[in-house]
Amino acid sequence: MTKLLQEIKDDLDFVKFHTLQPKWYKVLKVIILAGFLAGYYFLFGLTKTVIFFVVFLFLSLLVHLLYRAKTNKWKRNWLDFVVVEEHNEIKAKRIGIYYYSAIIFNALLSALISQVVP
């Protein structure tokens, strides 16, 4: 159990401190998601919004875990994830089209699933 908690802590630290996106964009993403969920709620109601959110979080977690595994915990290049060595330290440098395409696909699939489920 402590190993799982340590892995979760490592992931949270990476998400909090990575330099793949500017800090303002990290905040903007939360605002965009909250605004989108509010609009979704007003258009489709609480149940469909909760379904959308749960499915979206699950699919995004799968993308996160896939990137985590394929990049050996963010230490090697894979697809659009680029790492560089700076001052004898490996740092994540860039992420791109594949990652963002996966997130857009997750949002579309989540919307479809939330609309199909009664």
C-alpha positions in Angstrom: 0.0 0.0 0.0 2.8 2.4 0.8 4.4 1.7 -2.6 1.1 2.7 -4.3 0.9 5.9 -2.2 4.4 6.7 -3.1 3.7 6.2 -6.8 0.6 8.5 -6.5 2.7 11.1 -4.7 5.4 10.9 -7.5 2.6 11.4 -10.2 1.1 14.3 -8.3 4.6 15.9 -7.9 5.2 15.5 -11.6 1.9 17.0 -12.6 2.4 19.9 -10.2 6.0 20.7 -11.1 6.4 19.7 -14.7 7.5 22.4 -17.2 5.5 21.0 -20.2 3.1 23.9 -20.0 3.3 27.3 -18.5 1.9 27.7 -15.0 -0.9 30.1 -16.3 -2.0 27.3 -18.7 -2.3 24.8 -15.8 -4.7 27.2 -14.1 -6.5 28.0 -17.3 -7.2 24.3 -17.9 -9.0 24.0 -14.6 -11.1 27.1 -15.4 -11.9 25.7 -18.8 -12.9 22.4 -17.4 -15.1 24.0 -14.7 -16.7 26.3 -17.3 -17.3 23.4 -19.6 -18.9 21.3 -16.9 -21.1 24.2 -15.8 -22.3 24.6 -19.4 -22.8 20.8 -19.8 -24.8 20.8 -16.5 -27.1 23.6 -17.7 -27.6 21.9 -21.1 -27.9 18.3 -20.1 -28.4 18.0 -16.3 -26.6 16.6 -13.4 -26.6 12.9 -14.3 -25.1 13.4 -17.7 -22.6 15.8 -16.4 -21.4 13.4 -13.7 -21.2 10.6 -16.3 -19.2 12.8 -18.6 -16.8 13.9 -15.8 -16.3 10.3 -14.5 -15.7 8.9 -18.0 -13.4 11.8 -18.9 -11.3 11.4 -15.7 -11.1 7.6 -16.3 -10.0 8.0 -19.9 -7.5 10.8 -19.0 -6.1 8.6 -16.2 -5.5 5.9 -18.9 -3.7 8.4 -21.1 -1.6 9.5 -18.1 -0.7 5.9 -17.2 0.2 5.0 -20.8 2.5 8.0 -21.1 3.9 7.2 -17.6 4.7 3.6 -18.6 6.0 4.4 -22.1 8.3 7.2 -20.9 9.6 5.2 -18.0 8.2 7.7 -15.5 8.9 10.7 -17.7 12.6 9.8 -18.3 12.7 8.9 -22.0 11.2 10.2 -25.2 8.0 8.6 -26.6 5.7 9.9 -29.4 5.4 13.6 -28.7 6.9 13.5 -25.2 10.4 14.9 -25.2 12.9 14.8 -22.4 16.3 16.6 -22.2 19.2 16.5 -19.9 19.9 19.8 -18.2 22.6 20.1 -15.5 22.8 16.3 -15.2 19.1 16.1 -14.6 16.5 14.7 -16.9 13.6 17.1 -17.5 10.4 16.8 -19.5 10.7 19.4 -22.2 7.7 19.1 -24.5 4.4 17.3 -25.2 2.4 17.7 -28.3 -0.2 16.7 -30.9 -0.7 13.0 -29.8 -1.3 13.9 -26.2 -3.7 16.7 -27.0 -5.4 14.6 -29.6 -6.0 11.9 -27.0 -7.5 14.5 -24.6 -9.8 15.8 -27.3 -10.8 12.3 -28.2 -11.5 11.6 -24.5 -13.8 14.6 -24.3 -15.7 13.6 -27.4 -16.0 9.9 -26.3 -17.1 11.1 -22.8 -19.8 13.3 -24.3 -21.0 10.5 -26.5 -21.1 8.0 -23.7 -22.9 10.5 -21.4 -25.5 11.1 -24.0 -26.1 7.5 -24.8 -26.5 6.3 -21.2 -30.1 6.8 -20.1 
